[in-house]
Amino acid sequence: MLPLEGIRVADFTWVWAGPYAAMVLATFGAEVIKIEGHKRPDMIRRGVTGWRVRDDPTAIEVTAIPSTGFHALNMSKKSVTLDMAMPEGRELARRLAAMSDVVMDNMRPGAMAALGLGYEDLRKLRPDIIVLSSSSHGQKGPYSRYEGFATIHQSIGGQSYLTGYPDDGPSPGPNDTDIMNATTTAFIIMAAIYHRQQTGEGQFIDFSQCEGVTSLIGEAVLGYQMNGVIPERMGNAHPKYAPHNLYRCWGVDRWIAIEVHSDEEFAILARAMGKPELASDPRFATMEARKKNEAELDRIIEDWTRWRSLERLEDELRQAGLRVAMCQDYRDLYADPHLRARGAFVTIDAPVMGKLELVGVPWKMSDCQPVFRPAPILGEHNDYVLRELLGLSQTEIEELRRKEVIL
Amino acid sequence: MSKSILSGVKVVEFATMVSGPYCGKLLGDLGADVIKVEPPGGDPARECGPFPATGPDKEQSALFLYVNTSKRGVALDVEKPEGLEVLRRLIKWADVLIDNHPPRYLENLGLSWKEVSSLNPGLVYTSITPYGRTGPRANEEGDELTLIHSGGIGYLLPTRAEDITRPPVKMGGYAVGYYGGLAAAVATMAALLGRQKSGKGQLIDISLQEVVLAHVRGIAGARYHGVPWNRVPAVPPAMGRMKTSDGYILIAPVENHQWKAFVELMGNPEWASGPEWDSMFYRGQHMFEIAPQIQGWVLQQRKQDLYHQGAGKGIPMGPINTVKDVLESPQYAARGYFVEVEHPKAGKYKYPGWPYQMSATPPRVSSPAPLLGQHNREVLCSVLNYSEEEYRHLQQLGAIKPVTDERR
């Protein structure tokens, strides 16, 4: 039996961070019902942002069929359409929320309350409900109305400043912050479910995505208070270890990462390079000396790596017992024999597009096989939700469809 | 106030550096009883700093202090049979074991998954390793640099490189460790929920490489739809990161109404006034042509002021904050995000709190990071019921680290 079987989640989130959090709950067996307005569905369903329509990038085509990106973030969910601009839509949403254990949203602060779906409204319908609202800055405070997305949160939270070349500007990441915040969200929702199982008590969780970033640079935040030094970008360098960098290999944009943590490891590297004398060279014999002469050492190493094939070099140095890795692009990742052997990718049979190989979830559990189904077509489960869960008759459903409350 | 969520949940953390300890902190700050097992020389995070201006000190490493709140600590030599026996008894006592040693480490000590689960059938064993416990690379080592690049984030950094001949970079800090700790906490929480139903524990196998991969879910777009996948942008950089008079800011007025608001904010300059700029598609293809003018204007602004003006008008933007900026954030202050923690050796600092404010069960730091071996006696004598005599014997053997300044 899956850990979240029997838990129903009403998922009012969209784009990246919210949907992936709800997807994680679905892979653990929760029944996650994604609520979208069919006139304004999740923008990741759209071609350009979700990667589907290539021929005309100007057409922000809204389609019911999930795009590849939409699958990557919404697998294993059910879909219902409700036009929340209409009172009937809001009423049905309230009824659905009241039948759910968890309600999640990532709308701007106050938006759910304005729809009559705020925590205070919902707890009257269901006292033990768990509601999580995720936003850029949290529900309250002077910045709470400022909106943002992954790279903005990463920058405000302090991570972007620390990433990049030391002689160039800071770098936000490739939307990894949304996945990180989603992971944090899934964790705290499950903790709240655990609490409810123990005590019967529900609660409201106010989640700030900027704070989610700052919680992962705690040592920098404390360090500045200790010594007054603002930490700067270090490229691939480490405060103590050397060599610790990426080195060019043969070909176009091919790089090997090598990190050496001890003199013994450096001796192994020196032998592999056919220059065992480097290990006793006073410039490089100790970690302190290597760190001091790092630029020179990096040049020597790269003069060696640049004439070698990345794959073979990685193999050779790995077998010698060193911490090395290819800097993998998306083709390398899909082809990575280790990732494939571990089943890091999952294959779904997507409507229209057919078989798609997507990234799964990053945990393997001996007694919990994660659920992976294609993301739902827009409104795919309207009948199930309206008839079976909410008990509406066929006539009522047709009336809603006629009024365009549902698709 | 209700009691803590995880009060009564017993955790043994046999882990060093960031990933395992951050998982332990997440559980500890929610009320779990976390006992951290360190080697006699201490967790290497104690050597990492940053440190106060007075220099390195095992009890004052910012990294260690931050990721080890709300735990008790024992310093144990598990390579001595008596020390190993203490670990074995702790595992028997625990609900959760967090371990980020190489897959074979505990196995070679006679504590494989099979053995620990027969010792304690309800045990949730959270194992965090560089490449996971199975597969051709199961026994290889890896750390921040190698894992961020083997998992896929690294190849895309820095995100607006202008020179393909410069190598990709890692993320700053300990991103892989933290991301790994979060993933481990999710799976551990799921296993605790599963245990409520089944009464059984389970083995969780976290590969840090896969954790990094999980953060680049968009690779499917590259494979199936040819979406560009490179740190060098497909078109010359126009917006995004810009330099201000006092640092950097991220500006992204992508949609038409946002662009219009941004042009207004700049004072409707001549060079952005043509009707062609009203088209999002046109801007996407041509905006780098007016990037120098935009940069010229932004360079005269201060990052926080520009943020308030722009974000107030609904333009997506955000200052690229330093830790100093973060500490001075009025928003964080208003939410009470930072929590003051006083440590007996390091003193009092503001620690980052949690991005989740919970109405019923607020997380809290129940204690500062433990001194090395601080709770040796308490854990052995009160938790594991060793006698005073046995405890002293273990100290003499060197199985547990004698704490020189141990009180009592």
Interface residues (C-beta under 8 A of the other chain):
Chain A: M1 L2 P3 L4 E5 Y20 V24 F28 G50 W51 R52 R54 P57 T58 T68 G69 H71 A72 L73 Y119 L132 H137 G138 K140 G141 P142 Y143 S144 R145 Y146 E147 G148 F149 T151 I152 H153 S155 I156 G157 G158 Q159 S160 Y161 L162 T163 G164 Y165 D168 G169 P170 S171 P172 G173 P174 N175 D176 I179 M180 N181 T183 T184 T185 A186 F187 I188 M190 A191 A192 I193 Y194 H195 Q197 Q198 T199 E201 G202 Q203 F204 I205 D206 F207 S208 Q209 C210 E211 G212 T214 S215 L216 I217 G218 E219 A220 V221 L222 G223 Y224 Q225 M226 N227 G228 V229 I230 P231 R233 M234 G235 N236 H238 P239 H244 N245 L246 Y247 R248 D253 W255 A257 I258 E259 H261 R318 G321 R323 V324 A325 M326 C327 Q328 D329 Y330 R331 L333 Y334 D336 P337 H338 L339 A341 R342 A344 M353 L356 E357 L358 V359 G360 V361 P362 W363 K364 M365 S366 D367 C368
Chain B: S2 I5 L6 L26 L30 C48 G49 P50 F51 P52 A53 Q60 A62 L63 L65 Y66 V67 W113 Y131 G132 R133 T134 G135 P136 R137 E140 E141 G142 D143 E144 L145 T146 L147 H149 S150 G151 G152 I153 G154 Y155 L156 L157 P158 T159 R160 I164 R166 P167 P168 V169 K170 M171 G172 G173 Y174 A175 Y178 Y179 L182 A183 A184 A185 V186 A187 M189 A190 A191 L192 L193 G194 Q196 K197 S198 K200 Q202 L203 I204 D205 I206 S207 Q209 E210 V211 L213 A214 H215 V216 R217 G218 I219 A220 G221 A222 R223 Y224 H225 G226 V227 W229 N230 G240 R241 K243 Y248 I249 L250 A252 M280 F281 G284 Y307 A311 G312 G314 P316 M317 G318 P319 I320 N321 T322 V323 K324 D325 V326 L327 P330 Q331 Y332 A334 R335 Y337 A346 Y349 K350 Y351 P352 G353 W354 P355 Y356 Q357 M358 S359 A360 T361
